Amino acid sequence: PKARALDSARLACAELGIEPEVSDELAGGDFDSERLAAGRGETLLVGHEPDLSTAIQAATGGRVKLKKGGLAALDGGKLVVLLRPVELREIASESGAS
């Protein structure tokens, strides 16, 4: 529900051809990512720090520091990808995205 996170979610969702779903649980503070994603299949959560790093730790047991504009991918309780903004920019430039 925060403006910058919602703007980021809209950008990502536009590329995926879907509409973002706003959840007040992502407004700040701890949240249960498994409960938020339950019944939704593959889920993209967009929020702020340190909330997302805390949620990753709760889900995986691993301590990470997600950078502003970064991306983490989880598969069940396993962290499978952790990308910094610089790496995302490199991927985007290689794919021709802007």
HUSUL-V937883 format. One record per helix or strand. SS is the DSSP state (H for helix, E for strand). FROM is the first residue (numbers start at 0). TO is the last residue. If there is no record, write none. Layout:
# HUSUL-V937883
SS:FROM:TO ; SS:FROM:TO
This chain:
# HUSUL-V937883
H:2:15 ; H:23:25 ; H:32:36 ; H:50:59 ; E:70:74 ; E:77:82 ; H:84:94
